[in-house]
Amino acid sequence: MAFIFTDDNFQKEALESDIPVLVDFYADWCGPCKMIAPIISELADEYQGKIKIGKLNVDDQPGTAGQYRVMTIPTLLFIKNGKVEDKVVGVVAKKAIQDKLDAML
């Protein structure tokens, strides 16, 4: 199951994480976000313990979304050692996300 990131826990859970992190910036009303949601959920299960994979609702948590200049959703941020290593905007195939995750391991 995907982790839920918030403005309050983002520093600790994403930036200070001991393992790489994938954050899916989304909104409940976003059609493309709903398309990618099952992929994010599957990946969270597949990479459990190796990569922390979670979601951040941009409507409920605008501070973090603004800090990372997330203008379009879904936006995926790949974070390692507290720094954004890669970014994907829009819906992409599961394989494309897996390739980026594998590169962080």
N, C-alpha and C positions, 0 to 999 in steps of 0.2 A: 504494500500500500504506500502511496506517495505521502511524503512528509508535508506538513502544512507550515510554510514560512510566513512570518508576520514582520511588521516593521520592528517590533520589540525583540524578536529572537533572531533576526537576520545576521547580525554581527557574530553572535555566538555560534549559531547553527550552520551558517554558510561560510562566512569569512574565516572563522577560527576552527573550522572542521579539520579533523585529522585525516579525513579521506576526501577525494574530489567530490564536487557537488554539481548537480544539474538543477537549475531553477526554471520552472515553467511559469512565466508571467501570463495570466489569463483573466477573463471575466466571465461570469455566468451567462451573460447575454450573447457572447461571442460564438458565432457558428463555427469558424475554423478552430477555435479553442476546443469545442466539443468534439471535433473530428480527431484532434491529436490526443485528447484526454485518455482514451483507452491504451494508446501506445505508451504514454508516460506511466500509466499504472502498471502495464506489463514490464516495462524496463525497471521500475522500482522494485518489483519482485525479483527479476532476473539478476540485478546487480546489488541486491541487499547485502550489506556488510562490506561491499567494495567501493560503492559510490552512493552518496546520499542523494536521492532524487525526490524532488518535491515541487509543490505549487505555491504561487503567491497571487492572491486575488488583487488586481490593481485597483479595483473600486474600494475595497475594504482597507487596503494597505498602500495608499498613494505615496507615502514618503520614500519607500525603497524604490518603487517604480520611477519616481521622479529623479532620484539620485542616480539611477543607471540610465536615465533618458529613454525609458521604454515608451515609444510613441505608437507602436503597432503591436497588436497581440494576435496570435501567441508570439512571444519572444522567449527563446531558450538561452539562458546564460550558463556557460560551462566554467566553473570556478575551481581553481586548484591553488593551494597555499595562499588563500586570501585574495587572489587576483583573477580577473576574468580572462580566461585563456581563449575562449571562442564564443561566438554568438550566432544564433540562427533566428531569422524572423520569418514567420509564416509556417504553413504546414509542410512538413517534409516526411519522407519515407522513414520507417523505423530503422532500416539499414543505415541510412545516413546519420541518424542519431547514434546508433550503436558504434559506428566507425569513430565518431568523435569521442564517445565514452571510452572505447578501447584505447584510444590514443592517450588518454589521461591516466591510464593505469600503469 
